[in-house]
Amino acid sequence: MDQAKYYSCTNCLTGVPPGHKFCGRCGTNIPDDIMSHVPQFYSDMQDPKKARLILVRGEGMEGLSYHLKADEHVLGRTGQLEFPDDPFVSPRHCNFFYRAGVLVVRDEASLNGVFVRIRGTVPIAAGDTIMVGDEVMRFDLPPKAPSGEDPEGTFFYASPKQATVIRVTHLIEGGATGLTICSTSSSLSIGREDCDANFIGDSYISGKHCTIEENQGSFTITDHDSKNGTFLRIKGERDLVHGDYVFVGRKLLRVEIPN
């Protein structure tokens, strides 16, 4: 006789097979609630096709897995996905949810934004924010400086004009702006060495990490198979697929979606 899967007799601890009203050893009655009990599976087992977020870089928390099994999952200093000790995460930073079976991340007007790792070459526009290693930069169009005379008929004197095509501004922790890097050609490379913009001390940046290019007034950014990737701050929301990487605050998360 198979032993009971859900109940042991409280009097003699003998296993009671399903459906039996009495203990076969001592005759003790089986409670009515046990007789009507229906086993429930854990929610993770009920829907194995739901996505997971794996914490890849998290200041000692690496390897943690978050199963996105609900309708929505707010990430912030409070919410379903909590990072209370990350000072760069807003109280309600972003939301992971499903739309028509597709996983979506939406920025909930956070201060520091949500960054998603690009694949290959993607378009960029003025005002876009780029993350390369630990460096955060804003892509801007070249300024159009006035060239006329002042009311007294005098011209402003400074460095000779050069036709700037691409311009990025280094954003410094705390909200200040740092060095502005300009290119007079149709491309600007970013890396650790032998590039137009070099960040020698950033160990997360590859030798030649990425390149911004202009073509007939449109701009793109290309990641050169860098080890740690190039990230672009999303505007509003973004669909996610298996293998995507998402940066929130100082936390790097990998998206895993079963087939």
N, C-alpha and C positions, 0 to 999 in steps of 0.2 A: 504494500500500500504506500502511495506517495505521501510524503509529509506535507503538512500545511505550509503554504507560502506566505500567509498573512497573519497567522494566529498560533500562539502557544497557550496551552491551558494555564490559567493563573494559579491553579491549585497544585498541580504536579509537574508543570512545565513540559508536558508531552505535546508533541506536534499534533494538531488536529487537521485532517484533510478537509479541503473546501467542501461546503455543503453539509457537513455533519453537525447535528444539533447538540451532541453530547461528546465529552471526552471519552475515548475508547478505553482509557486506563482507569480513571476514577469516577466517571459518570457525571462530572460537573457540567451544568448547562452552559452552552455558548451564548454570550450576550447577543441580543437582537441586532445591535449596531454592527457587530462583526459579521453576522449572517448577511446583512445587506450591503457590506462594504464593497465598493468598486475601486480597484487599484488605479492610481493616476500616475502617468509618466511625468518625469521632469520636463519643464517647458523646453529646455535645450534639446531634448530628444524628440519632442513633438514636431519641431520645425528645423531640421538640420540644414535647410537651404538658406537660412538667414545669414547675413554677413557678420564678420567679426572684425574688430579693430585690434591689432597687435601693437603694443607699445615698444617701439624700436629704440628710441632715445628718450629717457625719462628720469635722469638724475637718480639712479639707483633703483628705479621701478621697472627696468627693462624686462620684457617677456610677458607682462600682464596681458590678458586677453579679455576683450569686452564683446559679449554676444549681443548683437543688435536685433533683439527678438520682439521689441515692442513697436507701437506705431511711430513713436518719435523718441529721440534720445538726446536730451540737452546736455551739452558739455560746457562746463564752466567751473567756477569756484564752488558752485552749488548745482545740483541737478542729478540726472541719472549717471552721468560720467563726471565724477568730481575730481578736480585737481586744486584743492584749497591752498596748497603751499606754493603755487606758481604765481608770482606777482605780475606776470605778463598775460595771464588769462583773466578775462572779464567775468563778472559774476554769472552772466548768461552769455556765453561766447558764441556758440554755434549750435546747430541742431542737425542730427543725422536722422533722416526719415526715408520712407519708401513712397514712391509715386509710380503707379502702374508697374510694380515689381522691380523698379530701378532704385538703387540707393542714391540719395541726394544729400549733399551737405549745404547748409544755408548759414551764412554769416548773420548773426543776430546783432548787427550794428556794434560789433566789438571794437575796442580801441586799437588792437594790434592786428586784427584781420585773420583770415584763414588762407594758408598757402598750400597749393597742390603742385606736386612735381610734374614738370612738363615731359612730354615724350617727343624727341626729335625736334622739329621746328614748328613754332606756333606764332601767330600774329600778336603784336603788342601795340599799344596806343599810348599817347601822351598821358602821363599821370599814373601809369601802371607801376606797381611796386614789385621788385624782383629780389629774391633771396638766393645768394650764392654762398655756400658755406655758412659762416656766421655774419656775413656782410649783407646789409639790406640797402637797396638802392632804388631811387625813383627815376624812371625814364621820362625825360622832358624833351620837348621840341626846342630848337635853338631860339633864343630871344631875338627880337627884332629891335635893335638899338636905334634911337633917333640919330640922324646924321645932319640935321639942320643946324642953323645958327641960333643963338639965344636972342632975346629981345634987343640986346645991344650990338648984335652983329658979330659976336665972337663964337668961334667953333670950339667944341670940347676936344682937348688933346689927351690922348692915351696911346695904348699899343695899337699898331696897325690892325686894320680889320682883316679877319680871315673868315672864309665861308664855312661855318660850323654846320655839320650835317646831323650828328648824333650827340646827345648830351645826357649824362646820368649824374645824379646827385647822391652822394653817400649820406644815409640817414643814421644819426647817432642816437644811442640809447638815451632816453630822456626827452627826445623830441627835437633836438638840435639838428642842423644840417652841417655836413662836413665838406669834404673836397668835392668839387664839381669837375668831372672828366669829360672832355669834348674830343670829338673826332672830326677832322676836316675831310675824311674819306667816307665812303659809303658803308664802312664796317667799323666796329669797335669790339675788340676781344678782351675778355676778362679771365684772369687766371692767377697763378702764383708766380709765374716767371715768363719773360719774353712775350708779354701781351701789352696791349694799350693801357690796361688797368691791372696792376699787379698787387696782390695781397700776400706778401711773402710769409707773414706770421700766422696766417689762417690755415691750420692743418686739415680743414675740411674741404679746401679748394684744390682741385686738380691743376696740373701744370698749365694746360689750356682748357679752361672749364666750359665757357660758352661764348657766343658771339652775337652781337646785335647788328643787323644789316638793314640797309635802306634800298628799296627798289621802286623807282617811279612814284615816290611819295608815300609808299607803304613800308611798314617796319615789321621785322620778325626777329625772334630770338631762337638760337639753336644750341641745344646741349650737346657737347662733344663726348658722349658716353662717359661723363664724369662719374667718379665713384659715388659721390654723395648727392648728385643731381642738382638741377636748377629748378627753383620754385617760383611760381607766379601767384600773387595775391588775387583771389577770386573777387568778382563783383556780384554781390547778391547771393547766388547759389550756383551749384555745379553738380552734374551727374558724376558718379564715381563708378569705376570698374575694378575688377580683380587686379591686384598688383599696384594700385595707386598708392602714393604716399602723401599724407596730409600733415602739415606743420601747424600747430596751434600753441601759442605761447612759446614755451621751450620744450614742447613735447612733439616727437615725431611718431606718427602712427601709420601702420601699413594696413591696407584694406584687403581682406580675404573673403572672396565670395565663392562658395562651392558651385560646381557645375550642375 
